[in-house]
Amino acid sequence: MMLHYFHDVKLDLISASFNTHKYPNFLIVILMQANSTQTLHDRLTYEPKALQFGTSGRRGEVIHLTQLEVFINAVAELEFLQSLPAEEGGIRQGEEFYFARDLRPSSSAYVPAQQGRGEIAQTIEAAIRYTGMIPVNQGMIPTPALTHFALTKGKGSIMVTGSHIPYDRNGYKTNTAKGELLKHHEPLIDEKVGKVRNRFYNQPYDDSLFNADGLLKTGSQPLSPAYNEAEMLYLERYKGFFGNEALSGMKLLVYQHSAVGRDLLVSILKALGATVIATGRSETFVPIDTENMDAGQLAVIQRLHDDAASVHGCFDAIVSTDGDSDRPLILGVNPESSKVQFFGGDLVGMLTAEFLGADAAVVPISCNDGIDRSALKTIVEPKTRIGSPFVIAGMEKALASGKYAVCGWEANGGFLTGSDFRKNGQTLRALPTRDAVLPILAVLAIARRENLSLTAVFSRLPERFSGAALIKQFPKTLGLAIVKRLSPSNDTLKTVEFLEATAPAFRDENNQIIPSGPEQTEAFNAIKLQLETVFSQDYGFGSIEGMNFIDGVRISFNNGDIAHIRPSGNADELRIYAVADTQVRADRITALAVAEPGGLLRQLAVSTE
């Protein structure tokens, strides 16, 4: 009873609704003293949810992205960067530190529909200032434009963005003065986050910067004035390398939607000589995932094209980007039917590498295997896990081995340059982060140079076609459980080949044979049989001839089909990547996989549960 009495008095004190007649004076004094020693954590009115690293950067639901949580993680990352030596991208107090943001409402405003969370950019600016740096706002620009500018200046940067993920999520991405945070940084940063979290949680509430709702006590704040240096430097990067006649004579349609680089892309294309028409501008956020362009999204683009063509005539191509403009969206137009055709990012990457004259190409395991059958097959480095940090690590290994013209890309089309590239007397400086503009310009420049349609340019590549799809609101824990059930317990085992009349062959990441015992052979023969009951002949699959475990589970069939299963690194989603000899078949595989309620992925989930 006394505990309840003290609790009720404490609530009265907090709300300043008590009076001296209701409680004895000595009790009020005691409770006021107790209240003054409360920590921030004691006073929080919600259950905090820790922000996690995704495939690249930190992502989470906006309702959990309190300013307190963002501030804790940003301060930890900034303090970690300050602990690094300069040669590893370290930064120093008193230096300028750059930041920018995308067009998501929560990036710079409180969102009532998301429990009032938001103003993430303001939180980042406060964290930069708190750690003794000078925040410099570069406004609303593409992620690669910010990174390019910061690397040119030898400074660190943070981009506030949720990239392509759904509207109810957001996040940010930190760069050292040398480039992206890499995977070996993450455990060190997480350890630092724990210490910073304790530091802030245990502060006396009265001394804290944050209120009980996890919001800055200063309330809503405007951002500092934005500069346009990064935007202008990014435009000059491509104007200088390609020249102002590279796209002369081309008519292009730019699908703007809510991409942060929507106006800058138009400016760059015009600077290179193209005639540009903008369409589809949206003031509400549109989550375009260039790895998962479904029929509905393509139908929207087709309508926009048809409407624009009725006024402006035929277009050579339609181009766009995802939300933070680091992934390209490229579509050709069939000159006879006027039907738009989407080109996957892994194919775009192949043409871009060819255009640049690369001598080393690094791609993740999810990419179209057409590269292994193309003219680029001799320059392909070992396949990596999915995510730009892994591609960057692969590029660094290629450079260390003596390669000098090194690039990489992902299935989403984001293109990275690990070295400088030289062409026609011009130099394109290395930009080891996903970029959307370079592959857009490279593909268009090839078409213009050779006087070909985009469909004709892409038709020269090996006839291997990709598809991708996902199931949303699919628990990440269940996706990971599916992968675990189908994968070896031995982490050094990366591939298994099911050979006729012999035991399966197991190999490591260097493609070296790993000895196996009868238990492992029996286990994988059983997994093969289980998978063939799901990916069955009734659905057009052949027998399984191999599996790869570099990232998720990639299954190869003897009829040329590939099905690659992988949980998203950023959200509760389960993805399927498909490769086949025709686009129709690749699309059929992805449709079978994500069909509800009993598609292939759901069948795997049921057998796992």
N, C-alpha and C positions, 0 to 999 in steps of 0.2 A: 504493500500500500504506500509506504514512504517513497519507494522508487517512482511510482506513478505520480505522486505529489510533486517530487522534485522535477520530473520531466515536464509536468504541466506548468510549473513555475518558470522553468527554463524557456518554454515556448512563449510565455507571456513576456519574459524579459527580452527575448529576441525580437518580438513584435512591438515592444515598447508599450504594451497595453496594460501593464501591471500598475497597481497603486499601493501606497504604503499602508492602507487600511486592510488590504486583503492578506498581505504577508508581513511577518515580523521584520523589522529593520535589519536585524543581524543576519537573517536568512537571505535578504536581498543582497547584502554586501557579499556574502559567501558566493551566491550564484553569479553575481556580476564579476567576481574575480575568476570563477570557473569559466564563465563565458569568454572572458578576455584571453584565456589561455587556450582556447579551442584552436585547432589547426584548420587549414583550408579543407583538408580531407574530411574532418569532422563535420564540416558545414555543408558539404556537397549535397544537393537535393536529388541527385541522379546516380545511377551506377555507371562509373566510367568504363568505357570499352577501349582497350589499347589499339592504337593505329599500327597496322602491320605493313611490312614491305610486300609489294606484289612482284610481278615479273620485272617491272622497272618502276621505281618510285613507290610512294605510299598512296594507298587508295582505301576508301571506306565509305560507308553510308553517311550522308550529310548529318543525319540526326545524331550520329556518334562523333562527328567532327567538331567537338566543342573547341572554342578558342584555347581553352586550357590544354587540351590534348595536342592540338596542332603546335602550340607554343612550346610545350615540353619536348616534343620530337624535333622541332626546328632548332631549338637552343642546343639540344644534344648533338645534332648533326653539325651545327656551326662550330661548337666547341671541339668536336672531333676534327673538323677540317683545320681548326687552329692548332691542333696538336701534330698535324702532318708536316714533314719537311717540304720545302718549296718544290723540290724535284718530284714530289708525289702529288702536287696540286694543293699544297697547304696554303692557307690564307692567314692574314695577320690582323690584329686589332688596329683600328684606325684607317684601314683600307676601305675602298668602295666595294660594295657587294650589290650585284644587280638582281632584280626580280621583275617578273611580268605575270600576266594572267590570261586565261581564256575567257570566253563569253558566258560561261555558266553563271546564273544568278548568285549562287552561294560563293563564288570566287571573290566577290567584292561587296555583297549586300547580305543582310539578314533575310532569311526566307521563312515567312510565317508557316508555310505548309510543311517545313522541315523543322518544326519545333523551335523556330527562331534562330536556328544555327546559320552560320555563314560568316561573312567578312574575313575569309581565310587570308586574302592578300594583306589586309590590315594587320592580321596576327603575325604573318611572316615579316612584315616591315617592323613590327614591334620587337620581334625576336632578333632580327638583324641589329637593331639599335641596342637592344639589351646586351648583346654579346660584344659590344664595342666596335661594331662596323658602321659604315656609312651607307644606309640603304639608298639605292638609286632605282627609281621606278621607270621601267621601259614600256609601260602601258600594256595594251592588249595586242600581242604579237605572237607569231608562231613559236613553238618551243625551239626549233632549230635556229631561228633568228636570234633568240636570246642567247642560246648556247654559243653560237658563232661569234657574237659580239663579245661575250664574256671571255671566251678563249683568246680572241684577238687581243684583248686588254690584259690577259693573264690574271683574271679575277674569277671568283666563284659566282654562282647564280642559283636561283630557285625559280622554277616555273610552277605557278598554281594552276593545276589542270586535272581533270578527270579523264582526259583524252577522249576515247570513244565510248566509255562505259555509260550505263544508263543515267538518266537525268537526276535520279535520287542519290547519286554518289559524286564524290569529288576527291581531290587529293593534291599532292604536289611532288615535285621532283627536284632533287638537289644535285648540283654539279660542283666538283672541285675546280680549281683553277686550271686543271689539265683535261677535264672531261667528266663523264658520268661516274657516279658511284658504282663500284664493281661489287661482285658477290662476296669477295673476301672482306670487304668493308662492313658488310651488314651485321655479322655477329659482334664486331667491335662497337658499332654504333648502338646496337640493341643493349649492350652492356652499359654504355654511356646513358642511354635513355632511362634505364632503371635507376641510375644514380640521380639523374636530374629530376625524375619523377618524385623520388623520395624527398629531394631537396624542396621542391615546390609544395608537395602535399603536406609536408611537416612544418611549413611556415605558419606562424600565428595568423589567423584569419585577418586580423586588422592590418597586418603588414603585407598581405598578399595583393598581387595585381588583379586577382580574379575574384568574382563574387560566387555565391553558392550555386549558381546555375552554370558555372564554368565560363562565364563571359568576362571580358575585360571590364574592370570597374569604371573605366573612362567612358564606357558606352560607345555608341556608334561613332566612328571616326572617318573622316575623308582620307583618302590616300594622298600621299605627297604628289606634287605635279609630275606628270609623265613627260619623259623625253622621247624623241624619235630617232636617236642615234642608231640603235640596233636595227630598226626597220630599214633605215636608209643604207646601212652597210650591207645588209642582206640583199637588197635590190642591186646594189653595185657589184656584189659578188658574182651574180649571174649575168648581169649586163656586160661586165668586163670579160668574163670567160666565153660567153656565147656570141657576143657582138650584137649590135642593134639591127641586124638584118637576118638573124638566124631563123626567124619564123615569118619573115616577110611573105605576104601573099596568102597566109593561112587565116581561116575564119574559125574562131573557137568560141564555144559556149562554156561559161564558167558557172557551175552550180554552186551557189554561195552558201545556202542554208545558214547554219550558225557557226561555221568555221571561223576561227579567230583570224586566219590569214586570208579571208575572202576578198578583201579589197587590195591587199598587198599582192596577191596572186594575179589579179587583173592588171595591176600596175607593172608587174614583171613581164607578163606576156606582151603587153603593149610596148614596153621598152625594147623588146626583142623583135618588134615589127609586126606582130599579129593584130588582126582586127578582132576585138573581143566584145562579146555580148554577155552581160551578167543576168542570171535568172535564179529564181527560187530562194531569194533572201528571206530568212526567217528571224523573227525577234524572240521566238521561243526556242529552247535548245533541242536540236535534232541529233540523237546519238548515232552517227554514221560509223559503222564498223567495216572497214575496207576488206576485212578477212571474211566477212559474213554478209555479203550483199544479197538480200533475199528478193523474191519475185516482186513483193510489194514496193520495195525501194526502187528497184529497176523500173517498175511501171510508172512511178512518180517522175523519174528522170526522162522516161520516154515521152510522157505527156508534156513536160517542160520543153523538151527538144522539139516536139511537133508544133507546139504553140509558137516557139521562137522561129522555127524554120518557115512557118507560114507568113511571117513578117519579113525575115531577114534572108531567106534562102538557105541553101545547103550549108552545113557545117562540116569541118574536117574532123572535129573531135569534141567531146565534152570532158571537162576536167574539173576536179574538185579535190578536197582533202577531208580528213576527219576533223574532229572538234578542235584539237590543238595544232592542226596542220603539220604533223610530222609523218603522215601516211598519205600517199597519193590515191586518187580515184580517177581512173582513166577509162574512157569508153570511146570506141570507134563508131562510125555510122556507115552501115551498108549503103553504098551509093545507089543500089537498085531498089531495095525495100524500105530504106530510111530507118531500119530497125537498129537500135543502139546495141552495141556489144561490149560487155564488160571484160577487161583484161586483168587477170589476177596479178597481185604484186610480185610473186616469184618470177613470172614471165617478164614483167616490166623490169625487174632487176637484171635479168639476163641480157636484155637489150642495152640497158644502161652500162653494164660492165663492158659489153662489146664496144659501145660508143666511146668509152673512156680509154680503152686499150689496157685493161687491167692484166696483171700477171699473177694475181692471187685473188680468189673469191671465197668468202666465208659465208656460209648459209646454215641456218638451223635445220634440224632433221625434218621439220614439217614442210619444207619447201618441195615444190614439184621436182620429181626426179628427172625431168627433161634435161636439166643441166648436166646430168651424167651421161647423156646421149648427144650432147651438143658440141659445138666447137670449143666451148669453155671447159669441157671435161678434164682437160689436162691442167687447168689452173685451180681446180676445186680443192680447197683445204678440207681437213676432216670436219664432218658435220658437227654442229654444236647443239646444246640445249636451246630451248626457245627463250628469247628475250635479248634485248640489245646488249646487256652486260656480257653475255656469253659470246655474242658475235664480236664485240670489241676485244675480248680476251683472245679470241681466235685470230683476229687481225694483228694483234700485238705479237702473237707467236709467229705469224707469217712474216712480219717485218723482222723479227729477231733471226729468222732463218735465212734472211738475205733478199727477200722479195722487196720490191721498191714501188710497185703500183698496186696497192692493196685496197680492196673494197669489200663490202658485205651488204646483205639485205635480208629482210624477213618476208614471210608469206604475206604479210599485210602491206608490203610495198615500201616500207620505210628503208631508205638507202643510206648507208654509212660509208664514208671515205676515211680509211686509216692512214693514208699517205696523201701527199700532194699529187695532183695529176696535171700534165702539161699537154696542150693541144693547140695547134695553129699559133704557136708563139705565146699563148696565154697560160697562166697557172691558176688552177683551182686548189685552194688550200684545203688541207685535211679538215674534215668535220666529222669526228667519230661519234655521231649521234644520229638517230633516225631523222631523215629529211624527206619531205614530199616534193619540193620544187625541182630538185636535180633530176629525179627520174621522169617527171612530167616533161621537162624541157628536153631531156636527152631523147626520149621516144618521139616527141614532136619534131625535133631537129633531124632525126633519121628520116622520118616520113617526108619532110620538106626537102631535104638534101637529095633524096632518091626519087622524088616526085611520085610517091606511092601513098595509097590510103593506109590508115593504121591497120586495118584488117589484113592488108597485103603484107605489111611489115611483120606482123605477128605470125602470119602463116608460114614464114620461113623457119620458125622454131620447130624442134621435134614435136610430133603430134602426141603430146602428153598433156592432159587437161586436168585442172584442179577444181575442187569445190570445197566449201567449208560451211559449217552450220553449227548451231549450239542449242542446248536446252537451257533456258533461263530458270532461275530459282531452283537450281539443282544443287543440293548441299555439297559443298566442297569436300566435306569429310567423306561422303559417300563416293564421290568421284575418285578421291585418293584411295579409298578402300578397293574399288574396282581395279585400279591400276596395280595396287599392291598384290591383289589376288592373282593377277595375270603375269606378274614379274618375278624374276629370280630373287632369292634371298641374298645371293652373292652380288654385291654392288659392282664388282669388277666385270661381271658378265654383261655385255651390251647388245649382243645379237645371238640369235639361234637360227640355224639353217636346218630344215627338215629335208634330208637327202633320201632319195629312193634306195631302199634295201639296206640302209645303214642307220646307225644311231644318229640322233641330231648332233650337229657340230656347234660348239659354243665358242664365241670369240670376245676379246676385250675391245677397248676403245681404239686400239691400234691395229685391230683386225687380226690379232694373233690368237691362235687356237688355245682354248683353256681346257685342260683335262677335266672330264666329268665322270661321275660314278653312276651306277645303275639307278640310284634313287632320283638323281636329277633328270636322267633320261626318262624315267617313268613319269615323273611329275610333269615334264613338258609335253610328253606325248598325250597325257591326260588333258592338259590345258588346250592343246591343239584340237582334240576331239570336242571339247566343250565349246570352243569358239566356232568350230565348223557346224555345230548345231544351231548357232545364232546367225553367223554369216554363212548361210547354207546355199546349196545349189539351187534351191527354190527361188532364191533372190538373185541368182545369176553369178554367184561367186564360185571360183574354182577351189581347189584344195590349198591349204596354207603351205607356203614354201619357206617362209621366214618371219621372224619377229625382231623388232628393234626396241631397246629400252633406254635409249639416251634421254628421252623426255616423254613420259607417258608410254603408251604401247602402240607401236606402228606394225601393222600386220600386212604382209605381202602375200598375194595369191598367185597361183600359177597361170591365171588368165590375164595377168597384168594389172589387176585391181590392187589398190592400196587403201587401207582404212587405218587412220591414226586417231587414237582416243587420248584425250588429255583434259584434265580439269583446268579451268582458267586460273591464272595466278592472281587475278584482281577481284574476282567476284564469284558468287555461287552460280557457276555455269559449267556445263560439261560440253566440250567441243569435239567435233569430228572433222578431220581433214581427209579428203579423198583425192586420189589420183587415178586416172583411167585413160584408156586410149581414145575416148570421145568425151566431149563435154556433156552430152546427154547421160552417159554412164556415170560420170563423176557426180553430176547433180542427182542422179537416181540413188547413188550410195548415200549421199548426205540426207536426202529426203527419207529414205528407209531408216536411217539412224535416228533422226529426231522426231519421227512420227509419234503422235500421241493417240492412245495411251500405251500402245504396245510395240513401239519401235525397237530397233536393235539396241540402242543404249539403255532403254528401260528394261529390256530383257536381261542385259548384263547386270543392271542394278538389282533386279529381283533375285537373280542367282547369287549375288553378293550378300544381300540382306539375309 
